[in-house]
């Protein structure tokens, strides 16, 4: 599941690492860019193997991407 960081680049201490939050990929952009999946600016994204809880996402100001039903 992908989550976008809208407040800061993703770095140590800026994302949850507990529970089922297995990180598969972290991508920071060169600056804030508009991301169609969330309809707003973001600094980067983090992909987790499984979704994190809404409380974890809110605590770290991460915005979940819309789920896709087909591969592109």
C-alpha positions, -999 to 999 in steps of 0.1 A, spaced: 0 0 0 14 34 -10 13 65 13 24 99 3 43 123 26 27 158 22 46 176 50 83 166 47 107 143 28 107 108 41 136 101 65 145 84 98 117 89 123 92 102 98 73 70 92 59 41 113 81 10 116 61 -11 140 35 -39 136 29 -52 101 45 -21 85 70 -38 64 86 -12 41 91 -23 5 102 11 -10 108 47 -2 110 74 -28 117 111 -22 112 135 -50 136 164 -58 110 187 -44 72 188 -38 53 176 -68 16 172 -76 5 136 -72 -27 127 -91 -34 97 -67 -40 120 -38 -48 152 -56 -22 173 -38 15 181 -34 38 156 -18 75 152 -10 76 115 -18 60 81 -10 65 50 10 52 16 0 43 -9 27 36 -46 21 3 -43 41 -17 -12 49 -8 6 81 -35 17 105 -53 50 99 -40 62 133 -4 54 122 -9 73 89 -24 103 107 3 104 134 30 106 107 9 128 83 9 102 56 -19 102 30 -29 69 15 -30 65 -23 -62 53 -40 -62 16 -45 -59 5 -81 -80 -24 -93 -60 -30 -125 -23 -30 -134 -9 -1 -155 
